């Protein structure tokens, strides 16, 4: 499973992500990131729908799609979804491009339509939870069981569920906040050193995941 680390907010955060999978969000994009994108590993692109949900600032769909064109090597990009529960708006936006996301606020029967659409969008489908995201493991289990095994399932901000559910990838929106918590405990470290430690944690999880996959292939 791949963990994409969410868009860095400053140059220090961007610098430590060299070679790492990164989730770039249109909603939080800053031009300084253009100088760092080539140093990142795999790129996944997101519309910033969560920022729209929390801050109430609408994402301009056409501007988002233009922005996506700047990153032709990205592994995929998400369609502009409506986290608040307006699934009809999500469907209308998906007509313009991007892989779809199924939410716990969506009607269950919608998933079949999104699975069909995902096959036209690189065989990717997202799963999203309207906050709070805790104690929703049963919903995730039921949903993943309905999705064919050949589709790549991405869990939006669902790193906490990465070991209990079979995602193809997830993203972490809290990785840099984890570094702040680490600094509060270990104040003799610099903020940059704390960022480095958190990224090393992610690198070692990648190595562990690869090793486990290789062991399964040998069995």
MIDOSE-1310 file (N, C-alpha, C; in nm, 2 decimals, decimal comma, always signed):
residues 219
xxxx	+0,08/-0,12/+0,00/+0,00/+0,00/+0,00/+0,09/+0,12/+0,00; +0,05/+0,22/-0,08/+0,13/+0,34/-0,09/+0,06/+0,45/-0,01; +0,14/+0,53/+0,06/+0,09/+0,64/+0,14/+0,14/+0,77/+0,08; +0,04/+0,85/+0,02/+0,08/+0,98/-0,03/+0,07/+1,08/+0,08
xxxx	+0,18/+1,16/+0,09/+0,19/+1,26/+0,20/+0,13/+1,39/+0,14; +0,04/+1,45/+0,21/-0,03/+1,57/+0,16/+0,05/+1,69/+0,14; +0,01/+1,78/+0,05/+0,08/+1,89/+0,00/+0,15/+1,97/+0,11; +0,28/+1,99/+0,10/+0,36/+2,06/+0,20/+0,32/+2,21/+0,20
xxxx	+0,33/+2,27/+0,31/+0,29/+2,41/+0,33/+0,40/+2,51/+0,32; +0,53/+2,46/+0,32/+0,64/+2,55/+0,32/+0,76/+2,48/+0,26; +0,87/+2,55/+0,24/+0,99/+2,49/+0,17/+1,05/+2,38/+0,26; +1,05/+2,39/+0,39/+1,11/+2,29/+0,47/+1,04/+2,16/+0,45
xxxx	+0,91/+2,16/+0,45/+0,83/+2,04/+0,43/+0,85/+1,99/+0,30; +0,85/+2,08/+0,20/+0,88/+2,03/+0,06/+1,01/+1,96/+0,04; +1,11/+2,02/+0,11/+1,25/+1,96/+0,09/+1,26/+1,82/+0,14; +1,19/+1,79/+0,25/+1,21/+1,65/+0,31/+1,13/+1,55/+0,23
xxxx	+1,05/+1,59/+0,14/+0,97/+1,50/+0,06/+1,03/+1,45/-0,06; +1,16/+1,47/-0,08/+1,23/+1,43/-0,20/+1,22/+1,27/-0,21; +1,17/+1,23/-0,33/+1,15/+1,09/-0,36/+1,03/+1,02/-0,30; +0,95/+1,10/-0,22/+0,83/+1,04/-0,15/+0,70/+1,06/-0,24
xxxx	+0,61/+0,97/-0,22/+0,48/+0,99/-0,29/+0,41/+1,11/-0,23; +0,36/+1,20/-0,31/+0,30/+1,32/-0,26/+0,16/+1,34/-0,32; +0,07/+1,39/-0,24/-0,06/+1,43/-0,28/-0,06/+1,58/-0,30; -0,07/+1,62/-0,42/-0,08/+1,77/-0,45/-0,23/+1,81/-0,46
xxxx	-0,26/+1,91/-0,38/-0,40/+1,96/-0,38/-0,41/+2,10/-0,44; -0,50/+2,11/-0,54/-0,53/+2,24/-0,60/-0,57/+2,34/-0,50; -0,65/+2,29/-0,40/-0,70/+2,39/-0,30/-0,59/+2,45/-0,21; -0,48/+2,39/-0,20/-0,37/+2,45/-0,12/-0,24/+2,47/-0,20
xxxx	-0,25/+2,48/-0,33/-0,14/+2,49/-0,42/-0,07/+2,63/-0,40; +0,06/+2,63/-0,39/+0,14/+2,76/-0,39/+0,25/+2,74/-0,49; +0,27/+2,85/-0,56/+0,37/+2,84/-0,68/+0,51/+2,80/-0,63; +0,55/+2,82/-0,51/+0,68/+2,78/-0,47/+0,70/+2,63/-0,49
xxxx	+0,59/+2,56/-0,48/+0,59/+2,41/-0,50/+0,64/+2,37/-0,64; +0,62/+2,45/-0,73/+0,66/+2,42/-0,87/+0,81/+2,39/-0,88; +0,89/+2,45/-0,79/+1,04/+2,42/-0,79/+1,07/+2,29/-0,72; +0,98/+2,22/-0,66/+1,00/+2,10/-0,58/+0,94/+1,98/-0,65
xxxx	+0,84/+2,00/-0,73/+0,76/+1,89/-0,78/+0,85/+1,78/-0,85; +0,95/+1,82/-0,92/+1,04/+1,73/-0,99/+1,12/+1,64/-0,89; +1,13/+1,69/-0,77/+1,20/+1,61/-0,67/+1,12/+1,50/-0,60; +0,98/+1,52/-0,61/+0,89/+1,43/-0,54/+0,89/+1,29/-0,62
xxxx	+0,84/+1,19/-0,55/+0,82/+1,06/-0,62/+0,69/+1,07/-0,69; +0,61/+0,96/-0,68/+0,48/+0,96/-0,75/+0,39/+1,07/-0,70; +0,31/+1,13/-0,79/+0,22/+1,24/-0,77/+0,08/+1,19/-0,78; -0,01/+1,23/-0,69/-0,15/+1,21/-0,70/-0,21/+1,35/-0,69
xxxx	-0,31/+1,38/-0,77/-0,37/+1,52/-0,77/-0,51/+1,52/-0,72; -0,53/+1,62/-0,64/-0,66/+1,63/-0,57/-0,72/+1,77/-0,59; -0,85/+1,78/-0,60/-0,91/+1,91/-0,62/-0,91/+2,01/-0,51; -0,90/+1,96/-0,39/-0,91/+2,05/-0,27/-1,06/+2,05/-0,22
xxxx	-1,13/+1,94/-0,25/-1,27/+1,94/-0,21/-1,29/+1,95/-0,06; -1,19/+1,89/+0,02/-1,20/+1,90/+0,16/-1,19/+2,04/+0,21; -1,10/+2,12/+0,15/-1,09/+2,26/+0,18/-1,22/+2,33/+0,15; -1,28/+2,30/+0,04/-1,41/+2,35/+0,01/-1,51/+2,32/+0,12
xxxx	-1,51/+2,20/+0,17/-1,60/+2,15/+0,27/-1,58/+2,23/+0,40; -1,46/+2,24/+0,44/-1,43/+2,30/+0,57/-1,43/+2,46/+0,57; -1,39/+2,52/+0,45/-1,38/+2,66/+0,45/-1,49/+2,73/+0,37; -1,57/+2,65/+0,30/-1,68/+2,71/+0,22/-1,64/+2,78/+0,10
xxxx	-1,51/+2,77/+0,05/-1,47/+2,84/-0,07/-1,48/+2,74/-0,18; -1,56/+2,77/-0,28/-1,59/+2,68/-0,39/-1,46/+2,66/-0,48; -1,44/+2,54/-0,52/-1,33/+2,51/-0,61/-1,38/+2,53/-0,76; -1,31/+2,61/-0,83/-1,35/+2,63/-0,97/-1,30/+2,51/-1,05
xxxx	-1,40/+2,43/-1,10/-1,37/+2,31/-1,17/-1,28/+2,32/-1,29; -1,31/+2,43/-1,38/-1,23/+2,45/-1,50/-1,09/+2,49/-1,46; -1,07/+2,57/-1,36/-0,94/+2,61/-1,32/-0,86/+2,48/-1,27; -0,93/+2,40/-1,19/-0,87/+2,27/-1,14/-0,82/+2,19/-1,26
xxxx	-0,91/+2,17/-1,36/-0,87/+2,08/-1,47/-0,75/+2,14/-1,55; -0,75/+2,27/-1,56/-0,63/+2,34/-1,63/-0,51/+2,31/-1,54; -0,52/+2,32/-1,41/-0,40/+2,30/-1,32/-0,35/+2,15/-1,34; -0,44/+2,06/-1,35/-0,40/+1,92/-1,37/-0,31/+1,90/-1,49
xxxx	-0,33/+1,98/-1,59/-0,25/+1,96/-1,71/-0,11/+1,99/-1,69; -0,07/+2,06/-1,58/+0,07/+2,09/-1,55/+0,15/+1,97/-1,51; +0,08/+1,86/-1,48/+0,15/+1,74/-1,42/+0,11/+1,62/-1,50; +0,16/+1,61/-1,62/+0,13/+1,49/-1,71/+0,18/+1,36/-1,66
xxxx	+0,27/+1,36/-1,57/+0,33/+1,23/-1,52/+0,26/+1,19/-1,39; +0,16/+1,26/-1,34/+0,09/+1,22/-1,22/+0,02/+1,08/-1,24; +0,01/+1,00/-1,14/-0,04/+0,87/-1,15/-0,19/+0,87/-1,18; -0,26/+0,98/-1,13/-0,40/+1,00/-1,16/-0,45/+1,13/-1,09
xxxx	-0,57/+1,17/-1,12/-0,62/+1,29/-1,05/-0,77/+1,26/-1,02; -0,81/+1,32/-0,90/-0,94/+1,30/-0,85/-1,04/+1,39/-0,92; -1,16/+1,34/-0,94/-1,27/+1,42/-0,98/-1,31/+1,51/-0,87; -1,37/+1,63/-0,90/-1,42/+1,72/-0,79/-1,54/+1,66/-0,73
xxxx	-1,53/+1,62/-0,60/-1,64/+1,56/-0,53/-1,70/+1,66/-0,43; -1,82/+1,63/-0,39/-1,89/+1,71/-0,29/-1,90/+1,63/-0,16; -1,81/+1,67/-0,06/-1,80/+1,59/+0,06/-1,92/+1,61/+0,15; -1,99/+1,72/+0,13/-2,11/+1,75/+0,22/-2,23/+1,66/+0,20
xxxx	-2,23/+1,58/+0,08/-2,33/+1,49/+0,06/-2,41/+1,51/-0,07; -2,38/+1,61/-0,14/-2,45/+1,64/-0,27/-2,39/+1,55/-0,38; -2,43/+1,42/-0,38/-2,38/+1,33/-0,48/-2,41/+1,36/-0,62; -2,52/+1,43/-0,64/-2,56/+1,47/-0,78/-2,46/+1,57/-0,83
xxxx	-2,42/+1,66/-0,75/-2,31/+1,76/-0,79/-2,18/+1,68/-0,82; -2,15/+1,58/-0,74/-2,03/+1,51/-0,77/-2,03/+1,44/-0,90; -2,15/+1,38/-0,93/-2,16/+1,31/-1,06/-2,15/+1,40/-1,18; -2,21/+1,52/-1,16/-2,20/+1,62/-1,27/-2,05/+1,66/-1,29
xxxx	-1,98/+1,68/-1,18/-1,84/+1,72/-1,19/-1,75/+1,61/-1,25; -1,79/+1,48/-1,22/-1,71/+1,37/-1,27/-1,72/+1,36/-1,43; -1,83/+1,42/-1,48/-1,84/+1,42/-1,63/-1,72/+1,49/-1,69; -1,66/+1,58/-1,62/-1,55/+1,66/-1,68/-1,41/+1,59/-1,67
xxxx	-1,41/+1,48/-1,59/-1,28/+1,41/-1,57/-1,25/+1,38/-1,43; -1,15/+1,30/-1,41/-1,10/+1,26/-1,28/-1,17/+1,13/-1,23; -1,10/+1,05/-1,15/-1,17/+0,93/-1,09/-1,26/+0,97/-0,98; -1,37/+0,89/-0,97/-1,48/+0,92/-0,87/-1,44/+0,87/-0,73
xxxx	-1,52/+0,93/-0,64/-1,51/+0,89/-0,50/-1,64/+0,86/-0,44; -1,65/+0,75/-0,37/-1,77/+0,71/-0,30/-1,76/+0,75/-0,15; -1,86/+0,81/-0,10/-1,86/+0,86/+0,04/-1,96/+0,79/+0,12; -1,94/+0,80/+0,25/-2,04/+0,74/+0,34/-2,17/+0,81/+0,35
xxxx	-2,17/+0,93/+0,29/-2,29/+1,01/+0,28/-2,37/+0,98/+0,15; -2,31/+0,90/+0,06/-2,38/+0,87/-0,07/-2,47/+0,75/-0,05; -2,58/+0,75/-0,14/-2,67/+0,63/-0,14/-2,59/+0,50/-0,18; -2,61/+0,39/-0,11/-2,53/+0,27/-0,14/-2,54/+0,23/-0,28
xxxx	-2,65/+0,25/-0,35/-2,66/+0,20/-0,49/-2,58/+0,28/-0,58; -2,53/+0,40/-0,54/-2,44/+0,48/-0,63/-2,31/+0,41/-0,66; -2,27/+0,33/-0,57/-2,13/+0,27/-0,58/-2,12/+0,19/-0,71; -2,23/+0,12/-0,75/-2,22/+0,04/-0,88/-2,19/+0,13/-1,00
xxxx	-2,26/+0,25/-1,00/-2,23/+0,34/-1,11/-2,09/+0,40/-1,11; -2,04/+0,42/-0,99/-1,90/+0,48/-0,97/-1,80/+0,37/-1,01; -1,83/+0,25/-0,99/-1,73/+0,14/-1,03/-1,72/+0,14/-1,18; -1,84/+0,15/-1,25/-1,84/+0,15/-1,39/-1,76/+0,27/-1,44
xxxx	-1,78/+0,39/-1,38/-1,71/+0,51/-1,42/-1,56/+0,50/-1,40; -1,52/+0,43/-1,29/-1,38/+0,42/-1,25/-1,30/+0,35/-1,36; -1,37/+0,26/-1,43/-1,30/+0,18/-1,53/-1,26/+0,27/-1,65; -1,33/+0,38/-1,66/-1,29/+0,48/-1,77/-1,19/+0,58/-1,72
xxxx	-1,16/+0,58/-1,59/-1,07/+0,68/-1,54/-0,94/+0,61/-1,47; -0,89/+0,52/-1,55/-0,76/+0,46/-1,50/-0,78/+0,35/-1,40; -0,90/+0,30/-1,38/-0,93/+0,19/-1,29/-0,90/+0,23/-1,14; -0,92/+0,36/-1,11/-0,91/+0,41/-0,98/-1,05/+0,45/-0,92
xxxx	-1,07/+0,43/-0,80/-1,19/+0,48/-0,73/-1,15/+0,52/-0,58; -1,20/+0,63/-0,54/-1,17/+0,67/-0,40/-1,28/+0,64/-0,31; -1,25/+0,63/-0,18/-1,34/+0,62/-0,07/-1,32/+0,73/+0,03; -1,43/+0,81/+0,06/-1,41/+0,92/+0,15/-1,51/+0,91/+0,26
xxxx	-1,47/+0,96/+0,38/-1,56/+0,97/+0,49/-1,58/+1,11/+0,54; -1,70/+1,15/+0,56/-1,73/+1,28/+0,61/-1,69/+1,28/+0,76; -1,61/+1,38/+0,80/-1,56/+1,38/+0,94/-1,68/+1,39/+1,04; -1,66/+1,33/+1,16/-1,54/+1,25/+1,20/-1,53/+1,12/+1,14
xxxx	-1,40/+1,08/+1,12/-1,37/+0,95/+1,05/-1,35/+0,83/+1,14; -1,36/+0,85/+1,27/-1,33/+0,74/+1,36/-1,45/+0,65/+1,36; -1,43/+0,52/+1,39/-1,53/+0,42/+1,41/-1,62/+0,39/+1,29; -1,55/+0,40/+1,17/-1,63/+0,38/+1,05/-1,57/+0,26/+0,97
xxxx	-1,50/+0,17/+1,05/-1,43/+0,06/+0,98/-1,53/-0,04/+0,92; -1,65/-0,05/+0,97/-1,75/-0,15/+0,92/-1,80/-0,10/+0,78; -1,82/+0,03/+0,77/-1,86/+0,09/+0,64/-1,75/+0,07/+0,54; -1,63/+0,09/+0,58/-1,52/+0,07/+0,48/-1,51/-0,08/+0,44
xxxx	-1,52/-0,17/+0,53/-1,52/-0,31/+0,50/-1,63/-0,35/+0,40; -1,75/-0,31/+0,43/-1,86/-0,34/+0,34/-1,84/-0,28/+0,20; -1,79/-0,16/+0,19/-1,76/-0,09/+0,07/-1,65/-0,16/-0,01; -1,54/-0,19/+0,05/-1,43/-0,25/-0,02/-1,47/-0,39/-0,07
xxxx	-1,55/-0,46/+0,00/-1,59/-0,59/-0,04/-1,68/-0,59/-0,17; -1,74/-0,47/-0,20/-1,82/-0,46/-0,32/-1,74/-0,41/-0,44; -1,62/-0,37/-0,42/-1,54/-0,32/-0,53/-1,45/-0,43/-0,59; -1,45/-0,45/-0,72/-1,37/-0,56/-0,78/-1,23/-0,54/-0,75
xxxx	-1,16/-0,66/-0,73/-1,02/-0,66/-0,69/-0,93/-0,59/-0,79; -0,97/-0,58/-0,92/-0,88/-0,52/-1,02/-0,88/-0,37/-1,02; -0,96/-0,31/-0,93/-0,96/-0,16/-0,92/-0,87/-0,12/-0,81; -0,81/+0,00/-0,83/-0,72/+0,06/-0,73/-0,81/+0,14/-0,64
xxxx	-0,81/+0,11/-0,51/-0,90/+0,18/-0,42/-0,81/+0,28/-0,34; -0,84/+0,41/-0,34/-0,77/+0,51/-0,27/-0,85/+0,56/-0,15; -0,80/+0,55/-0,03/-0,87/+0,60/+0,09/-0,83/+0,74/+0,12; -0,92/+0,84/+0,11/-0,89/+0,98/+0,13/-0,87/+1,00/+0,28
xxxx	-0,75/+1,05/+0,32/-0,72/+1,08/+0,46/-0,75/+0,96/+0,55; -0,72/+0,84/+0,50/-0,75/+0,72/+0,58/-0,63/+0,64/+0,62; -0,52/+0,71/+0,64/-0,40/+0,64/+0,68/-0,42/+0,55/+0,81; -0,51/+0,60/+0,90/-0,53/+0,52/+1,02/-0,59/+0,39/+1,00
xxxx	-0,65/+0,37/+0,88/-0,71/+0,24/+0,84/-0,63/+0,15/+0,75; -0,50/+0,20/+0,73/-0,42/+0,13/+0,62/-0,39/-0,01/+0,65; -0,38/-0,05/+0,78/-0,34/-0,19/+0,82/-0,46/-0,28/+0,84; -0,58/-0,22/+0,85/-0,69/-0,30/+0,88/-0,78/-0,32/+0,76
xxxx	-0,75/-0,25/+0,65/-0,84/-0,25/+0,53/-0,75/-0,26/+0,40; -0,80/-0,32/+0,30/-0,72/-0,35/+0,18/-0,73/-0,23/+0,08; -0,66/-0,12/+0,11/-0,66/-0,01/+0,01/-0,54/-0,03/-0,08; -0,55/+0,02/-0,20/-0,43/+0,03/-0,29/-0,34/+0,14/-0,25
xxxx	-0,40/+0,25/-0,20/-0,32/+0,36/-0,14/-0,41/+0,45/-0,05; -0,35/+0,53/+0,03/-0,42/+0,62/+0,12/-0,33/+0,75/+0,12; -0,38/+0,85/+0,18/-0,30/+0,97/+0,19/-0,30/+1,02/+0,34; -0,20/+1,08/+0,38/-0,18/+1,13/+0,51/-0,19/+1,28/+0,51
xxxx	-0,29/+1,34/+0,58/-0,30/+1,49/+0,58/-0,23/+1,54/+0,71; -0,20/+1,45/+0,80/-0,14/+1,49/+0,93/+0,01/+1,47/+0,95; +0,08/+1,43/+0,84/+0,22/+1,39/+0,86/+0,30/+1,51/+0,92; +0,28/+1,63/+0,87/+0,36/+1,74/+0,92/+0,31/+1,78/+1,06
xxxx	+0,18/+1,76/+1,09/+0,14/+1,79/+1,23/+0,20/+1,69/+1,33; +0,22/+1,56/+1,28/+0,29/+1,47/+1,36/+0,43/+1,52/+1,40; +0,50/+1,59/+1,31/+0,63/+1,65/+1,34/+0,62/+1,75/+1,45; +0,51/+1,83/+1,45/+0,49/+1,93/+1,56/+0,47/+1,86/+1,69
xxxx	+0,39/+1,75/+1,69/+0,37/+1,68/+1,82/+0,51/+1,62/+1,87; +0,59/+1,57/+1,77/+0,72/+1,51/+1,81/+0,81/+1,62/+1,87; +0,81/+1,74/+1,81/+0,89/+1,85/+1,87/+0,84/+1,89/+2,01; +0,71/+1,88/+2,03/+0,66/+1,91/+2,17/+0,72/+1,82/+2,27
xxxx	+0,75/+1,69/+2,23/+0,80/+1,59/+2,32/+0,95/+1,60/+2,33; +1,02/+1,63/+2,21/+1,16/+1,63/+2,20/+1,21/+1,77/+2,16; +1,21/+1,86/+2,25/+1,23/+2,00/+2,22/+1,38/+2,03/+2,18; +1,47/+1,93/+2,21/+1,61/+1,96/+2,17/+1,63/+1,93/+2,02
xxxx	+1,53/+1,88/+1,95/+1,54/+1,86/+1,81/+1,49/+1,99/+1,74; +1,54/+2,01/+1,62/+1,49/+2,13/+1,54/+1,36/+2,09/+1,47; +1,28/+2,18/+1,43/+1,16/+2,15/+1,35/+1,19/+2,07/+1,23; +1,30/+2,10/+1,16/+1,34/+2,03/+1,04/+1,37/+1,89/+1,07
xxxx	+1,45/+1,86/+1,18/+1,48/+1,73/+1,22/+1,36/+1,65/+1,25; +1,26/+1,71/+1,31/+1,13/+1,64/+1,34/+1,06/+1,60/+1,21; +1,06/+1,69/+1,11/+1,01/+1,66/+0,98/+1,08/+1,54/+0,92; +1,21/+1,54/+0,93/+1,29/+1,43/+0,87/+1,26/+1,29/+0,94
xxxx	+1,24/+1,30/+1,07/+1,20/+1,17/+1,14/+1,07/+1,12/+1,09; +0,97/+1,20/+1,08/+0,84/+1,16/+1,03/+0,85/+1,10/+0,89; +0,92/+1,16/+0,80/+0,94/+1,11/+0,67/+1,02/+0,98/+0,67; +1,12/+0,96/+0,76/+1,19/+0,84/+0,77/+1,09/+0,73/+0,82
xxxx	+1,00/+0,76/+0,90/+0,90/+0,66/+0,94/+0,82/+0,61/+0,82; +0,78/+0,71/+0,73/+0,71/+0,67/+0,61/+0,79/+0,59/+0,52; +0,92/+0,62/+0,50/+1,01/+0,55/+0,42/+1,02/+0,40/+0,46; +1,03/+0,39/+0,59/+1,05/+0,25/+0,65/+0,92/+0,17/+0,64
xxxx	+0,81/+0,24/+0,64/+0,68/+0,16/+0,62/+0,67/+0,12/+0,48; +0,72/+0,20/+0,38/+0,73/+0,16/+0,24/+0,81/+0,03/+0,23; +0,93/+0,03/+0,29/+1,02/-0,08/+0,28/+0,96/-0,20/+0,34; +0,90/-0,19/+0,45/+0,83/-0,30/+0,52/+0,72/-0,36/+0,43
xxxx	+0,64/-0,27/+0,37/+0,54/-0,31/+0,28/+0,59/-0,39/+0,16; +0,70/-0,34/+0,10/+0,76/-0,41/-0,01/+0,81/-0,55/+0,03; +0,88/-0,56/+0,15/+0,93/-0,68/+0,20/+0,82/-0,78/+0,22; +0,71/-0,74/+0,28/+0,60/-0,83/+0,31/+0,54/-0,88/+0,18
xxxx	+0,53/-0,79/+0,08/+0,48/-0,84/-0,05/+0,57/-0,94/-0,11; +0,70/-0,92/-0,10/+0,79/-1,02/-0,16/+0,78/-1,15/-0,09; +0,76/-1,15/+0,04/+0,75/-1,27/+0,12/+0,62/-1,35/+0,08; +0,51/-1,28/+0,06/+0,39/-1,34/+0,01/+0,41/-1,41/-0,12
xxx	+0,48/-1,35/-0,21/+0,50/-1,40/-0,34/+0,59/-1,53/-0,34; +0,67/-1,54/-0,23/+0,75/-1,66/-0,22/+0,68/-1,78/-0,16; +0,57/-1,75/-0,09/+0,49/-1,86/-0,02/+0,42/-1,94/-0,12
